[in-house]
Amino acid sequence: MPHEPFTLKLTARQAQALRALARDEDLPPEVYAAEVLAKHLYHAYTPDVARRAEARPDDDNDRP
């Protein structure tokens, strides 16, 4: 699976929280954010979600 870069746009409070949580884990904020996102996606991408995504036209599945 290829890696795809992306940019997060966070509010000041979200950025502050990200830095604090990352510091608690002794990780750079970028690494912590990627780990949290990966865990969320793993749990959120259920078979039902996958079926709904497959049922949509291809152009809807490729949105950035």
N, CA, C and O atoms as a printed pandas DataFrame, in Angstrom:
     atom_number atom_name residue_name chain_id  residue_number  x_coord  y_coord  z_coord
0              1         N          MET        A               1    0.843   -1.171    0.000
1              2        CA          MET        A               1    0.000    0.000    0.000
2              3         C          MET        A               1    0.893    1.240    0.000
3              4         O          MET        A               1    1.741    1.384    0.880
4              5         N          PRO        A               2    0.720    2.120   -0.953
5              6        CA          PRO        A               2    1.565    3.325   -1.000
6              7         C          PRO        A               2    1.201    4.288    0.133
7              8         O          PRO        A               2    0.067    4.331    0.610
8              9         N          HIS        A               3    2.195    5.042    0.534
9             10        CA          HIS        A               3    1.970    6.062    1.558
10            11         C          HIS        A               3    1.500    7.332    0.875
11            12         O          HIS        A               3    2.025    7.712   -0.171
12            13         N          GLU        A               4    0.526    7.979    1.458
13            14        CA          GLU        A               4    0.001    9.211    0.892
14            15         C          GLU        A               4    0.116   10.325    1.922
15            16         O          GLU        A               4   -0.432   10.209    3.018
16            17         N          PRO        A               5    0.821   11.406    1.587
17            18        CA          PRO        A               5    0.933   12.518    2.529
18            19         C          PRO        A               5   -0.392   13.266    2.644
19            20         O          PRO        A               5   -1.186   13.292    1.703
20            21         N          PHE        A               6   -0.619   13.864    3.791
21            22        CA          PHE        A               6   -1.804   14.688    3.977
22            23         C          PHE        A               6   -1.476   15.762    5.002
23            24         O          PHE        A               6   -0.503   15.647    5.748
24            25         N          THR        A               7   -2.280   16.786    5.033
25            26        CA          THR        A               7   -2.091   17.899    5.952
26            27         C          THR        A               7   -3.313   18.022    6.849
27            28         O          THR        A               7   -4.449   17.982    6.376
28            29         N          LEU        A               8   -3.074   18.170    8.128
29            30        CA          LEU        A               8   -4.166   18.410    9.067
30            31         C          LEU        A               8   -4.264   19.903    9.326
31            32         O          LEU        A               8   -3.251   20.575    9.518
32            33         N          LYS        A               9   -5.470   20.414    9.330
33            34        CA          LYS        A               9   -5.695   21.799    9.721
34            35         C          LYS        A               9   -6.376   21.761   11.075
35            36         O          LYS        A               9   -7.538   21.371   11.186
36            37         N          LEU        A              10   -5.649   22.166   12.101
37            38        CA          LEU        A              10   -6.138   22.092   13.463
38            39         C          LEU        A              10   -6.399   23.481   14.017
39            40         O          LEU        A              10   -5.751   24.454   13.630
40            41         N          THR        A              11   -7.349   23.555   14.920
41            42        CA          THR        A              11   -7.546   24.798   15.661
42            43         C          THR        A              11   -6.376   24.922   16.637
43            44         O          THR        A              11   -5.626   23.968   16.845
44            45         N          ALA        A              12   -6.233   26.089   17.224
45            46        CA          ALA        A              12   -5.160   26.301   18.195
46            47         C          ALA        A              12   -5.304   25.321   19.364
47            48         O          ALA        A              12   -4.312   24.771   19.842
48            49         N          ARG        A              13   -6.511   25.111   19.809
49            50        CA          ARG        A              13   -6.743   24.188   20.932
50            51         C          ARG        A              13   -6.415   22.749   20.542
51            52         O          ARG        A              13   -5.829   22.010   21.333
52            53         N          GLN        A              14   -6.788   22.350   19.334
53            54        CA          GLN        A              14   -6.470   20.998   18.881
54            55         C          GLN        A              14   -4.957   20.805   18.773
55            56         O          GLN        A              14   -4.433   19.761   19.161
56            57         N          ALA        A              15   -4.262   21.805   18.251
57            58        CA          ALA        A              15   -2.803   21.721   18.126
58            59         C          ALA        A              15   -2.151   21.649   19.505
59            60         O          ALA        A              15   -1.190   20.904   19.702
60            61         N          GLN        A              16   -2.669   22.416   20.451
61            62        CA          GLN        A              16   -2.150   22.384   21.812
62            63         C          GLN        A              16   -2.351   20.996   22.424
63            64         O          GLN        A              16   -1.447   20.453   23.059
64            65         N          ALA        A              17   -3.528   20.436   22.230
65            66        CA          ALA        A              17   -3.824   19.097   22.750
66            67         C          ALA        A              17   -2.915   18.060   22.098
67            68         O          ALA        A              17   -2.381   17.184   22.778
68            69         N          LEU        A              18   -2.741   18.157   20.795
69            70        CA          LEU        A              18   -1.876   17.210   20.083
70            71         C          LEU        A              18   -0.461   17.261   20.634
71            72         O          LEU        A              18    0.138   16.220   20.905
72            73         N          ARG        A              19    0.077   18.457   20.803
73            74        CA          ARG        A              19    1.445   18.583   21.334
74            75         C          ARG        A              19    1.545   17.998   22.750
75            76         O          ARG        A              19    2.507   17.298   23.065
76            77         N          ALA        A              20    0.558   18.284   23.597
77            78        CA          ALA        A              20    0.582   17.790   24.979
78            79         C          ALA        A              20    0.482   16.266   25.024
79            80         O          ALA        A              20    1.234   15.614   25.748
80            81         N          LEU        A              21   -0.440   15.702   24.253
81            82        CA          LEU        A              21   -0.611   14.247   24.241
82            83         C          LEU        A              21    0.618   13.550   23.665
83            84         O          LEU        A              21    1.038   12.509   24.169
84            85         N          ALA        A              22    1.189   14.119   22.618
85            86        CA          ALA        A              22    2.398   13.546   22.021
86            87         C          ALA        A              22    3.554   13.587   23.010
87            88         O          ALA        A              22    4.316   12.627   23.120
88            89         N          ARG        A              23    3.683   14.691   23.727
89            90        CA          ARG        A              23    4.753   14.824   24.720
90            91         C          ARG        A              23    4.593   13.757   25.810
91            92         O          ARG        A              23    5.577   13.169   26.259
92            93         N          ASP        A              24    3.353   13.514   26.229
93            94        CA          ASP        A              24    3.103   12.476   27.240
94            95         C          ASP        A              24    3.550   11.091   26.769
95            96         O          ASP        A              24    3.934   10.249   27.580
96            97         N          GLU        A              25    3.498   10.864   25.478
97            98        CA          GLU        A              25    3.901    9.567   24.907
98            99         C          GLU        A              25    5.350    9.572   24.417
99           100         O          GLU        A              25    5.823    8.579   23.865
100          101         N          ASP        A              26    6.054   10.690   24.619
101          102        CA          ASP        A              26    7.438   10.845   24.141
102          103         C          ASP        A              26    7.557   10.617   22.637
103          104         O          ASP        A              26    8.481    9.960   22.158
104          105         N          LEU        A              27    6.593   11.178   21.906
105          106        CA          LEU        A              27    6.590   11.060   20.448
106          107         C          LEU        A              27    6.515   12.451   19.823
107          108         O          LEU        A              27    5.991   13.383   20.433
108          109         N          PRO        A              28    7.043   12.588   18.595
109          110        CA          PRO        A              28    6.811   13.834   17.866
110          111         C          PRO        A              28    5.312   13.955   17.563
111          112         O          PRO        A              28    4.645   12.939   17.364
112          113         N          PRO        A              29    4.776   15.175   17.525
113          114        CA          PRO        A              29    3.344   15.336   17.259
114          115         C          PRO        A              29    2.885   14.662   15.969
115          116         O          PRO        A              29    1.778   14.128   15.905
116          117         N          GLU        A              30    3.732   14.688   14.945
117          118        CA          GLU        A              30    3.359   14.087   13.667
118          119         C          GLU        A              30    3.171   12.581   13.801
119          120         O          GLU        A              30    2.250   12.011   13.215
120          121         N          VAL        A              31    4.036   11.944   14.564
121          122        CA          VAL        A              31    3.958   10.497   14.757
122          123         C          VAL        A              31    2.736   10.158   15.602
123          124         O          VAL        A              31    1.994    9.225   15.293
124          125         N          TYR        A              32    2.535   10.921   16.667
125          126        CA          TYR        A              32    1.379   10.669   17.527
126          127         C          TYR        A              32    0.082   10.822   16.734
127          128         O          TYR        A              32   -0.814    9.986   16.843
128          129         N          ALA        A              33   -0.021   11.885   15.940
129          130        CA          ALA        A              33   -1.234   12.119   15.146
130          131         C          ALA        A              33   -1.465   10.965   14.168
131          132         O          ALA        A              33   -2.597   10.513   13.996
132          133         N          ALA        A              34   -0.406   10.496   13.537
133          134        CA          ALA        A              34   -0.544    9.384   12.588
134          135         C          ALA        A              34   -0.996    8.112   13.297
135          136         O          ALA        A              34   -1.832    7.375   12.774
136          137         N          GLU        A              35   -0.448    7.849   14.484
137          138        CA          GLU        A              35   -0.853    6.652   15.221
138          139         C          GLU        A              35   -2.317    6.724   15.656
139          140         O          GLU        A              35   -3.045    5.737   15.553
140          141         N          VAL        A              36   -2.743    7.880   16.136
141          142        CA          VAL        A              36   -4.137    8.043   16.561
142          143         C          VAL        A              36   -5.074    7.883   15.373
143          144         O          VAL        A              36   -6.103    7.215   15.472
144          145         N          LEU        A              37   -4.716    8.497   14.249
145          146        CA          LEU        A              37   -5.551    8.385   13.049
146          147         C          LEU        A              37   -5.623    6.939   12.572
147          148         O          LEU        A              37   -6.700    6.448   12.236
148          149         N          ALA        A              38   -4.487    6.261   12.543
149          150        CA          ALA        A              38   -4.476    4.862   12.095
150          151         C          ALA        A              38   -5.344    3.984   12.985
151          152         O          ALA        A              38   -6.084    3.135   12.488
152          153         N          LYS        A              39   -5.258    4.182   14.301
153          154        CA          LYS        A              39   -6.085    3.394   15.222
154          155         C          LYS        A              39   -7.564    3.689   15.015
155          156         O          LYS        A              39   -8.392    2.778   15.018
156          157         N          HIS        A              40   -7.890    4.963   14.835
157          158        CA          HIS        A              40   -9.292    5.322   14.617
158          159         C          HIS        A              40   -9.818    4.681   13.333
159          160         O          HIS        A              40  -10.903    4.099   13.323
160          161         N          LEU        A              41   -9.052    4.788   12.259
161          162        CA          LEU        A              41   -9.490    4.219   10.989
162          163         C          LEU        A              41   -9.651    2.705   11.090
163          164         O          LEU        A              41  -10.593    2.140   10.534
164          165         N          TYR        A              42   -8.741    2.054   11.790
165          166        CA          TYR        A              42   -8.824    0.603   11.949
166          167         C          TYR        A              42  -10.148    0.201   12.591
167          168         O          TYR        A              42  -10.795   -0.752   12.157
168          169         N          HIS        A              43  -10.542    0.935   13.626
169          170        CA          HIS        A              43  -11.770    0.590   14.348
170          171         C          HIS        A              43  -13.030    1.113   13.658
171          172         O          HIS        A              43  -14.097    0.511   13.780
172          173         N          ALA        A              44  -12.916    2.216   12.945
173          174        CA          ALA        A              44  -14.094    2.828   12.319
174          175         C          ALA        A              44  -14.463    2.171   10.986
175          176         O          ALA        A              44  -15.624    2.213   10.578
176          177         N          TYR        A              45  -13.490    1.568   10.308
177          178        CA          TYR        A              45  -13.744    1.002    8.983
178          179         C          TYR        A              45  -14.313   -0.407    9.130
179          180         O          TYR        A              45  -13.615   -1.405    8.952
180          181         N          THR        A              46  -15.570   -0.453    9.454
181          182        CA          THR        A              46  -16.267   -1.725    9.672
182          183         C          THR        A              46  -16.696   -2.316    8.323
183          184         O          THR        A              46  -16.667   -1.620    7.309
184          185         N          PRO        A              47  -17.087   -3.576    8.305
185          186        CA          PRO        A              47  -17.581   -4.168    7.057
186          187         C          PRO        A              47  -18.776   -3.388    6.487
187          188         O          PRO        A              47  -18.911   -3.274    5.268
188          189         N          ASP        A              48  -19.633   -2.857    7.353
189          190        CA          ASP        A              48  -20.772   -2.069    6.882
190          191         C          ASP        A              48  -20.316   -0.800    6.170
191          192         O          ASP        A              48  -20.864   -0.440    5.128
192          193         N          VAL        A              49  -19.330   -0.133    6.721
193          194        CA          VAL        A              49  -18.788    1.072    6.089
194          195         C          VAL        A              49  -18.164    0.709    4.736
195          196         O          VAL        A              49  -18.350    1.424    3.751
196          197         N          ALA        A              50  -17.436   -0.388    4.693
197          198        CA          ALA        A              50  -16.811   -0.827    3.440
198          199         C          ALA        A              50  -17.865   -1.113    2.378
199          200         O          ALA        A              50  -17.691   -0.748    1.215
200          201         N          ARG        A              51  -18.958   -1.766    2.770
201          202        CA          ARG        A              51  -20.034   -2.057    1.802
202          203         C          ARG        A              51  -20.655   -0.765    1.268
203          204         O          ARG        A              51  -20.896   -0.636    0.067
204          205         N          ARG        A              52  -20.912    0.185    2.164
205          206        CA          ARG        A              52  -21.489    1.464    1.712
206          207         C          ARG        A              52  -20.543    2.195    0.765
207          208         O          ARG        A              52  -20.981    2.785   -0.222
208          209         N          ALA        A              53  -19.253    2.155    1.062
209          210        CA          ALA        A              53  -18.271    2.821    0.201
210          211         C          ALA        A              53  -18.228    2.162   -1.170
211          212         O          ALA        A              53  -18.138    2.845   -2.190
212          213         N          GLU        A              54  -18.293    0.847   -1.196
213          214        CA          GLU        A              54  -18.265    0.120   -2.470
214          215         C          GLU        A              54  -19.524    0.371   -3.286
215          216         O          GLU        A              54  -19.481    0.299   -4.514
216          217         N          ALA        A              55  -20.627    0.659   -2.642
217          218        CA          ALA        A              55  -21.893    0.880   -3.340
218          219         C          ALA        A              55  -21.951    2.241   -4.024
219          220         O          ALA        A              55  -22.793    2.462   -4.894
220          221         N          ARG        A              56  -21.075    3.142   -3.643
221          222        CA          ARG        A              56  -21.058    4.484   -4.238
222          223         C          ARG        A              56  -20.291    4.466   -5.554
223          224         O          ARG        A              56  -19.446    3.599   -5.777
224          225         N          PRO        A              57  -20.590    5.426   -6.424
225          226        CA          PRO        A              57  -19.814    5.525   -7.680
226          227         C          PRO        A              57  -18.338    5.767   -7.378
227          228         O          PRO        A              57  -17.993    6.354   -6.352
228          229         N          ASP        A              58  -17.470    5.309   -8.283
229          230        CA          ASP        A              58  -16.027    5.407   -8.077
230          231         C          ASP        A              58  -15.544    6.813   -7.810
231          232         O          ASP        A              58  -14.632    6.995   -7.004
232          233         N          ASP        A              59  -16.123    7.827   -8.459
233          234        CA          ASP        A              59  -15.623    9.199   -8.263
234          235         C          ASP        A              59  -15.831    9.662   -6.814
235          236         O          ASP        A              59  -15.100   10.538   -6.353
236          237         N          ASP        A              60  -16.798    9.105   -6.089
237          238        CA          ASP        A              60  -16.987    9.461   -4.685
238          239         C          ASP        A              60  -15.952    8.791   -3.788
239          240         O          ASP        A              60  -15.650    9.303   -2.710
240          241         N          ASN        A              61  -15.408    7.660   -4.212
241          242        CA          ASN        A              61  -14.431    6.936   -3.393
242          243         C          ASN        A              61  -13.035    7.549   -3.492
243          244         O          ASN        A              61  -12.167    7.221   -2.683
244          245         N          ASP        A              62  -12.802    8.420   -4.454
245          246        CA          ASP        A              62  -11.458    8.966   -4.680
246          247         C          ASP        A              62  -11.293   10.386   -4.141
247          248         O          ASP        A              62  -10.278   11.029   -4.406
248          249         N          ARG        A              63  -12.264   10.878   -3.399
249          250        CA          ARG        A              63  -12.137   12.245   -2.883
250          251         C          ARG        A              63  -10.965   12.369   -1.938
251          252         O          ARG        A              63  -10.707   11.480   -1.127
252          253         N          PRO        A              64  -10.242   13.501   -2.048
253          254        CA          PRO        A              64   -9.098   13.719   -1.131
254          255         C          PRO        A              64   -9.566   13.986    0.277
255          256         O          PRO        A              64   -8.745   14.189    1.172
